[in-house]
Amino acid sequence: MSADFLVELGTEELPPKNLKNLMNAFAESIQADLTALELSFTSVKAYAAPRRLALLVENLASESPSKELVVWGPPAAIAFDKEGQPTKAALAFAEKNGIAASALKAESDGKVEKLVARLAQDGQKTVELLEKVVGDALAKLPIAKRMKWGSKREEFVRPVHWLVMLFGSDVVSASVLGLTAGRTTRGHRFHYNQPIELANASDYASVLKNTGYVVADFAERSAIIKDQVEAEAKNIGGVAVIDPALLDEVTALVEWPVALTGQFEERFLAVPAEALIASMKEHQKYFHVVDANGKLKNYFITVANLQSKDPTQIIDGNERVIRPRLSDAAFFFETDKKTTLASLRERLKTIVFQAQLGTIYQKTERVAKLAQFIAGKLKADEASAVRAAELCKSDLVTNMVGEFDDMQGIAGFYYALNDGENAEVAAAMNEQYMPRFAGDQLPATATGAIIALADRLDTISGIFGIGQQPSGSKDPFALRRASIAVLRLLVEKNLALDLRELLTFAKAQHNNLTVGEELVDQVLGYMLDRFRAMFEDAQIPAEVFQAVNAKQLSQPLDINQRVLAVNEFSKLPQAQALAAANKRVSNILAKQNADVSAAVNPALLQEEAEKNLAQAVGAKAAVVAPLFASREYTQALAALADLQPVVDAFFDNVMVMADDPALQQNRLALLQQLRGLFLEVADISYLVPAKN
């Protein structure tokens, strides 16, 4: 026997930015609890709207299955006396488990003979379990701060007003958050603000939609909004830009979505589009519209929570609300343009970056020196790098960024152009923050990439230098993200820079560090560990990175090239045999007390197998030398893979540790040359699977 189970909690308006998360957490918790109780069901459907969280469990079993409980008692040696009669311990066990003393029996639990009781446990009725299941799920919801309301002692993210719990057509006898479960839900706050009786759990979504003007299905509501917004944009010859996070938030704000198009004066288009978009998106939850070339149009699309008889009034109201906000943005932009970024630097002297690391002005001074050093290494424009570094934080004290923090960097770009700075310097104002998140684009200009590197390396070295490196889940200065950004910049922008050298220079710019000489090694190790994690995310085995990391390199671009080459090599059929041979050679050489000669004496080559290996090693050395020089590691390792047959033949037919010392040393020298060829790229012995 089974039936559909519905639970709906009616509330005041729930936090829109967290509604989807609450819905998913509620469903996951209930599903996990039902599974733990061994209650079968076919599916779980979550619902969420501004004033409700709900869940429909289809074909939920009416009771949990019956099962046999095995209860172990005292050891048989204690349970029976010499005459085989039950002792007090046995009688107590029998009484506790409701069985006759004469029915006591012993079985082995795998270690010793013990009394055992096998008891039949009847299944529990589902309706008797649901109150706790729902109550526990609500208690576990990810709510940062719960509230009380009225004189009630219960707490939730918002005041609760009704509770529906139906098992099929029957009301579940339950009380949750001080509410008694019933079958009465409520419709839309304006279109149908009255009770709605639900006859069956399965009727929930259709009754609310058809009678109550509520689209309870979050995904369905989101799709409706997306379709309506796109249609509205098409009607005005534009394309709606639908940010997924904004779509989720708007979906959480409405029960009966109706998209409407508003307009603002064209004069506002003189303001940076990013500021207008930020104002529409963050403050008003509007979708902006662009033309076929991606240029912002003077329209916005809002989503009302009702079907108005006179939608022009809603549109007019929204236009009147957005106008002063856009006017503010225009005022800030025009006011800020009257002051140059260079003159704003003085105000940075009063803003602390970090107490021990000084002001933001001092940070820009350090970044400028590091940027000049990096530009010199790359043979880039040092003057532009220094200028960009000096100006890169000036927009933090502008009116625009003060009002719209998302404009940080973007505002700097526009103000730098207004000040007459060159294009690369202006671009670097914004590009310094790229990549802002995983998968984000990188700076397009050399100057932007240099400032992005210098700024992050200054922060990383400084914060590590005062002993505040990340620990566990705490990373207040986002050093993990900064480290990954540095690695991406060096690798994806093809910058052959040595990270140790950059960190050493960055460290020297700080005056009050508490960490000593070990700082550079500490930071380098931390950043390379992020590199390892990046390769693992790319499905490259950990041992591949370990093989390269064994060489203790510090140029990320070179490390990346080697890792990719070793990863390709590891897929070759010869790879495991050669890795095992390298491991064997490494172990042999490690046991030598004296240095092994680097030269091989051809006159001492006796066995055919060692002559063949010597000839092959010499020939391959000539082939791969130019490949190593040009960092064509993949081709070099592919060429070395051909050595596998002669290496195997050598170990099958040649005694390395010969009695003759001269012969022994010559063979060791040959093995050292063999291993040296592979070590030019990595220590491939790490590719040998670890023994358990």
C-alpha positions, 0 to 999 in steps of 0.5 A: 500500500502506498499514497502520495505525501504532501507537506507545505509550510506557509510563511511570510515572504521568504528570503529570495536569495536563499529560497532555492537553497532552502527548497533543495535542502528541505527535499534532500533532508526529507528524502534522506530520512525516508530512505533511512526509515526504509520507506519506499517511494518513486519520486520527490518533487520540491516546490517553493514560492515566496510564501511557501515551502512544499514537497510531494513524495509520490507513492510513499509506502504506508508502513516501513517493512517488518524485519528480524532483530538479532539481539546478542546476550552474555557468552554461553559460558556465563549464561549456563551453569555446569548442569546446563541450567540458565544463570541469572544473567541468562534469565535476565536476558530472557525476561528483557527480550520477552522469551521463555528461559526454556527457549534460550539458545546460543550461537557463535557471533564469529568469535564466541558462543553467545545467547541470541534472541531473534525478534520479529519487529513489525513495520511502523505506520508511515503517518506516525513517522512523518511529524518527526521527519518534517520537523527534523528537516525544517530544523536542519535547514541552512538558516543563518539566523532564525527569528521568533514572532509574537508570543511563540517560542518556535523559531524559523527564518520567517513567521509561519502561518499554516501547515498542510500535511496530507497522506493521500486524501487523509490529513496527517495528525501532526504538529510542527513549529506550533502549527497543527497540520491540515488540508488548507493552503492559501492562494495568491496574496492579491489575486486569491487571498483566501483558503483553498481546501486540498482534497488529495496530496497530488492535487497540490500544484494544479489546484494552486495554479488553476484556482489560487494564481500560484505557480508553486513549481520553482523551475516552472516559474523560472521558465515562464519568466525567462520566456516572458522576458525574452519575448518582451525584449524581442518586441522592442528589437532587443535581446534580454540579458538573463543572469542566472542568479538574478533569474533565481532571485526574481523567481523567488520574489513572485508567485504569478509572474508577468513581465513588463517593459519599461524605458529610461531616457537615452541621455543616461546611456552616456553613463558607463553601461556597467553602472546602469546595469548594476543599478537596474540589477542590484537595486530593482531586480530588472533585466537589461536589454542590449541590441544585436551588437551587445550595446545597452538599450534604454529599456528594462524588463521588470517582473510583476507579481500579478496580472494587472488590469492596467499594466501601464501604471506598474510600468510608470511606477517602475520608471519613476523609481529607476530614474533617480537611481540612474540620475545618481549614477550619472551625477557620480560619473560626471563628478568623478571625471572632474578629478584625475585618478592620479590626484586621487592617489593621495586619499589612498594614504589614509586607507589601511590595506592591512594593519601590518602591511600598511595603506593601499597607497603603500601597496600600489608603490610595492605593486609598481616596483614588482610590475616594473620587474615583471615587465622587464623580464617579459620585455614589456612596456615598463613605463605603462606597467608602473603607471598602471600600478600607481593608478590601479586602486585610485577608483576605490575612492570615487563616488561611483565605486562608493555607490556601486562596489561592482564598478571597482576596476570598471570605473577606473577604466573609464576614468583613465580614458577620460584622464587621457591615459594610454589604452593599455594603462586604462585596460589594466584598471579593470584587467587587474582583477581578472580572473575574478572567479573560476573560469573567468576570462584573463587580461587581454593586454600585457600591462593588465596581465602584469598588474594582475600578477603583481597585485596578487603576488604582493598580497600573497607574500605579504599575508603569508609574511605576517603569518596569516596564511589560510588554515582549514576552511578560513581564507579571509584574504582569498589567497587560494583564489589569488594563487590559482589566478597567478598560476592561470595567468602564467600558464594560459598567457604563456609567461615564462616567469620563475615563481620563486624569483617573483616571490623573492622580489615581492618579499623584498618590497615589504618592511614589517614581515614576521616570517623569515627566510623560509617565507618564499619556500612556504609560499611557493609550496602553497601555490604549487599545492594549488597547482596539483589540485588544478591538475587533479580537477583536470583528471590528471593523476596525482602521480603525474604531477609528483613525477614533475614536482620531484624536480623541484621546479618553480616556473609554472609554464614549464611545469605545466608543459612537463605535466601534460607531456608526462600525462601523455607518456603515461598512456603509452603501452611502454610507460609502465615498464619504463617507469618500473625500470627507472624505479629499479635504477633509482633504487640501485643508484641510491645504494651506492656509497660512492659517486657513480662515474658519468662516463661509459667506457665502451671497452668494458661493455661485454654483454650484447644487451648492454652494448645494445642499451649503450648504443640506444641511449647514445642515439636517443640522447642525440635525438632528444637534446634539441627537443629538451632545448625547445621544451617539446617534452611530449615528443621527447618522451615519446621518442624515449619510449622506444627504449623499452625493449633494450632496457628490458633485455638489459635487466633480463641478461645483464648482472649490474652488480658484477664482481669486477668493480670496473665492470660494475661501475661501467654498468652503473654509469650506463644506468645513470645515463639512461635515467638521466635522459628521463630526468630531463623531463621528470622522475617517471619512477613515480608512475609505478603504482604504490604497493598496498 
